Amino acid sequence: MTTISRRGFCRALAGAGAVAQMSATARGEEKAQTIKLGVIGCGWYGMVNVRAAFKAGGVEVVAVCDVDSEHLRVAAEEVAKLQGRPPRTFKHYEELLQVEGLNAVIIATPPQWHALQFIAAVGRKLDVYCEKPLAYDVRECRAMVDAARASGRIVQVGFQRRQSPAFQAVRDYLREGKAGRLICAEAAIHYTAGVKDPSPQTPPASLDWDLWCGPAPLIPYSPQVGHKSWRLEQTTGHGHLVDWGIHLIDAARMILGADEPRSVSATGGLYALKGRITTPDVLTAHFDFDGCPLTWRHRIWGATEYAPEVSNGIFFYGDQQTVFVTDNRWVVIPKGKNAERQEHTVKADAGTLHVAEFLNAVRTRQAPGCPIEEGAKSTVAVKLAMIAYETGRRVDWDAAAQSVGDNKEAAARLLRPYRAPWKHPFEA
């Protein structure tokens, strides 16, 4: 049976209304409080965030930056159409950060660049919307948290699913105890990865590949490690769990009210796509969160899903009910042989809501829904899982000490040394 509960219906209306209200508020305050934005990394998702900002209202994109001149040209043309005047364009983010009158920046570069750009931005007293994962390594996360706290700036990390009425409804439902005592949870995002040509070749003339790699190792260019596809490359995106799965790890943490995991173990491998990608195409990770352990699974190859309706989402297993949630839908499966499932469909423009929440926080100086500390905790969790996978050992994590104890192999992977001339902010 498919139903929409009164609460779910109200949440859907609230989600749609929030964007409209924020847009109306922004329009009413536009003359006094137009937020002047800079965009660092204006390819695919950078421009998704820009469109969300214009939809929320009350912004002017005054500058855009990218190491690919074609990205820069296309983005500048689109921004000019959206706001009636072109932004300034830059290849180097340091120059963009010097623009007079800038209020905030969107950082949507690959993860190996996040820490340096973020720390420089808050150092300039700018508010920051930073895409996930927060950083490439665990020590970068700590340096970024410290820099943000010292600056007092507003930070929103791009975990848009925190705005989903479905995830919010499940959080409330479980906290009210309706599923009983939670025993464990399982999350997965299975899909078939589209793999491009992995053979080394000359980068596009518009792309400064050396600068794109930046503080990460300088690897040979191929379409499979370039724009978008870098997500499955070990030295940049660090794989499916870190790139896409992190959304569900963060959502599960939000729902459970969980902190960082006490330990993480992981196993998997490259079984179908070996030689084409450099991160596991099959992975299982177990996160020992206090109160409710979570198991992650992914498979990014293979035939059509047996049950595609649950190939992307989280199961919460209580002693009275099981609850499944995905972006726009949540399902309650009660105990009992003939118990009827309760399905709720609720939709919202989560991406726009998340950017709108950031813009509202910039105006009001009130903390947004995913501040730097929350973004760091979810990033640390998935990074520990990849360390466990790469070392073949369980990683025990002391969150207070930010330590893996006497696990020397894991400790060595908490920080990846930067390629010269860049310097790691945790060591600087």
DANOR-V711393 format. One record per run of one state. SS is the DSSP state (A for helix, B for strand, O for the rest). FROM is the first residue (numbers start at 1). TO is the last residue. If there is no record, write none. Layout:
ss=SS from=FROM to=TO
ss=SS from=FROM to=TO
This chain:
ss=O from=1 to=1
ss=B from=2 to=2
ss=O from=3 to=5
ss=A from=6 to=28
ss=O from=29 to=29
ss=A from=30 to=33
ss=O from=34 to=34
ss=B from=35 to=40
ss=O from=41 to=43
ss=A from=44 to=56
ss=O from=57 to=58
ss=B from=59 to=65
ss=O from=66 to=67
ss=B from=68 to=68
ss=A from=69 to=83
ss=O from=84 to=87
ss=B from=88 to=90
ss=O from=91 to=92
ss=A from=93 to=96
ss=O from=97 to=103
ss=B from=104 to=107
ss=O from=108 to=110
ss=A from=111 to=123
ss=O from=124 to=126
ss=B from=127 to=130
ss=O from=131 to=137
ss=A from=138 to=151
ss=O from=152 to=154
ss=B from=155 to=157
ss=O from=158 to=159
ss=A from=160 to=163
ss=O from=164 to=164
ss=A from=165 to=175
ss=O from=176 to=181
ss=B from=182 to=189
ss=O from=190 to=206
ss=B from=207 to=207
ss=O from=208 to=208
ss=A from=209 to=213
ss=O from=214 to=228
ss=A from=229 to=232
ss=O from=233 to=239
ss=A from=240 to=256
ss=O from=257 to=262
ss=B from=263 to=269
ss=O from=270 to=273
ss=B from=274 to=274
ss=O from=275 to=276
ss=B from=277 to=277
ss=O from=278 to=281
ss=B from=282 to=287
ss=O from=288 to=292
ss=B from=293 to=299
ss=O from=300 to=307
ss=A from=308 to=310
ss=O from=311 to=311
ss=B from=312 to=318
ss=O from=319 to=320
ss=B from=321 to=326
ss=O from=327 to=328
ss=B from=329 to=334
ss=O from=335 to=341
ss=B from=342 to=345
ss=O from=346 to=349
ss=A from=350 to=364
ss=O from=365 to=371
ss=A from=372 to=391
ss=O from=392 to=394
ss=B from=395 to=396
ss=O from=397 to=397
ss=B from=398 to=398
ss=O from=399 to=402
ss=B from=403 to=403
ss=O from=404 to=407
ss=A from=408 to=412
ss=O from=413 to=428
